[in-house]
Amino acid sequence: MASGHSRNTYDAETRRRAVKVLASGSGHRALAAALGLPEATARQWARSYAVGGASAVMNAGATHRIYPFALKLSVVKDRVENGLSVRDVMIKYGVPSESSVKTWCRQYRDQGEGALIDRPRGRKPKQKAE
């Protein structure tokens, strides 16, 4: 494992080194070899870099973004019905998270368009007893 790796997170220095490798035009396999990363992590970072540049790699997972239904539907239709690759739809729609794209596609296949609609999260508010 790479230095700075603990609980599926990497320190800022490892991410900075990754950005340098990706900025040089190297692909995910070269990144994995150079930093001792798992290929899956290197591939995710390379795709994130292609979508959002250095900030997408440096801030990966730092914020939870909520995407509008229309954008999710467009991403899914291009991926499932038009055959675009995950990387291509990530770049086309500016979605830096590979897992989001894959989740939306799985939900769409299993449950249809309705599965992509945002629903309230968290605990339901308590109702006052009257």
C-alpha positions as CSV (number, residue, x, y, z in Angstrom):
1,M,0.0,0.0,0.0
2,A,1.0,3.6,-0.5
3,S,2.4,5.6,2.3
4,G,-0.3,7.8,3.8
5,H,-3.0,5.2,3.2
6,S,-5.4,4.5,6.0
7,R,-9.1,3.7,6.0
8,N,-9.4,4.2,2.2
9,T,-8.2,7.8,2.4
10,Y,-4.9,9.2,1.1
11,D,-3.0,12.1,2.5
12,A,-2.6,15.4,0.6
13,E,1.0,14.7,-0.4
14,T,0.0,11.4,-2.1
15,R,-2.8,13.2,-3.9
16,R,-0.4,16.0,-5.0
17,R,2.1,13.4,-6.4
18,A,-0.8,11.8,-8.2
19,V,-1.8,15.1,-9.8
20,K,1.8,15.6,-11.0
21,V,1.8,12.2,-12.6
22,L,-1.6,12.7,-14.3
23,A,-0.7,16.2,-15.4
24,S,2.3,14.8,-17.2
25,G,-0.1,12.8,-19.4
26,S,0.4,9.4,-17.8
27,G,-2.5,7.0,-17.5
28,H,-3.9,5.2,-14.5
29,R,-1.6,2.2,-14.8
30,A,1.5,4.5,-14.7
31,L,0.0,6.3,-11.7
32,A,-0.7,3.0,-9.9
33,A,2.9,1.9,-10.5
34,A,4.5,5.2,-9.6
35,L,2.7,5.6,-6.3
36,G,1.9,2.0,-5.3
37,L,-1.8,2.5,-5.5
38,P,-4.4,-0.1,-6.3
39,E,-5.3,0.1,-10.0
40,A,-9.0,0.8,-9.1
41,T,-8.0,3.9,-7.1
42,A,-5.7,5.1,-9.8
43,R,-8.4,4.6,-12.4
44,Q,-10.9,6.6,-10.3
45,W,-8.4,9.4,-9.8
46,A,-7.5,9.5,-13.5
47,R,-11.2,9.8,-14.4
48,S,-11.8,12.5,-11.7
49,Y,-8.8,14.4,-13.1
50,A,-10.1,14.2,-16.6
51,V,-13.4,15.7,-15.4
52,G,-12.4,18.3,-12.8
53,G,-8.6,18.6,-13.0
54,A,-6.4,18.8,-9.9
55,S,-9.1,19.9,-7.5
56,A,-11.2,16.9,-8.3
57,V,-8.3,14.6,-7.1
58,M,-7.3,16.8,-4.2
59,N,-10.9,17.2,-2.8
60,A,-12.3,13.8,-3.7
61,G,-15.0,12.8,-1.3
62,A,-14.8,16.0,0.7
63,T,-18.2,17.2,-0.3
64,H,-21.5,15.5,-0.9
65,R,-23.1,16.9,-4.1
66,I,-26.7,16.5,-5.0
67,Y,-27.4,16.3,-8.7
68,P,-30.7,17.3,-10.3
69,F,-32.9,14.6,-11.7
70,A,-32.5,15.9,-15.3
71,L,-28.7,15.6,-15.2
72,K,-28.9,12.1,-13.7
73,L,-31.3,11.0,-16.4
74,S,-29.1,12.4,-19.1
75,V,-26.1,10.6,-17.7
76,V,-27.9,7.3,-17.5
77,K,-29.5,7.5,-20.9
78,D,-26.1,8.3,-22.5
79,R,-24.5,5.4,-20.7
80,V,-27.2,2.7,-20.9
81,E,-29.0,3.5,-24.1
82,N,-26.3,5.3,-26.2
83,G,-23.4,3.1,-25.0
84,L,-21.0,5.9,-23.8
85,S,-18.3,4.7,-21.4
86,V,-18.4,5.7,-17.8
87,R,-15.4,8.0,-18.4
88,D,-17.1,9.7,-21.3
89,V,-20.3,10.5,-19.4
90,M,-18.3,11.7,-16.4
91,I,-16.4,14.2,-18.7
92,K,-19.5,15.2,-20.7
93,Y,-21.6,16.0,-17.7
94,G,-18.9,17.1,-15.2
95,V,-19.6,14.3,-12.7
96,P,-16.3,13.5,-10.9
97,S,-17.6,10.4,-9.1
98,E,-17.5,7.1,-11.0
99,S,-19.5,5.4,-8.3
100,S,-22.3,7.9,-8.7
101,V,-22.6,7.2,-12.4
102,K,-22.6,3.4,-11.8
103,T,-25.1,3.7,-8.9
104,W,-27.5,5.8,-11.1
105,C,-27.2,3.3,-13.9
106,R,-27.9,0.3,-11.6
107,Q,-30.9,2.1,-10.1
108,Y,-32.3,3.0,-13.5
109,R,-32.0,-0.6,-14.8
110,D,-33.6,-2.0,-11.6
111,Q,-36.3,0.5,-10.9
112,G,-36.6,2.9,-13.9
113,E,-36.5,6.7,-14.0
114,G,-38.3,7.1,-10.6
115,A,-35.3,5.7,-8.8
116,L,-33.3,8.8,-9.8
117,I,-35.6,11.3,-8.0
118,D,-34.1,12.7,-4.9
119,R,-35.9,11.8,-1.7
120,P,-35.5,13.5,1.7
121,R,-32.7,12.1,3.7
122,G,-32.2,11.6,7.4
123,R,-34.5,11.1,10.3
124,K,-38.1,12.2,10.0
125,P,-39.0,15.2,12.1
126,K,-40.8,14.4,15.3
127,Q,-44.5,15.2,15.3
128,K,-46.0,17.2,18.2
129,A,-48.4,15.2,20.3
130,E,-51.7,17.0,20.6
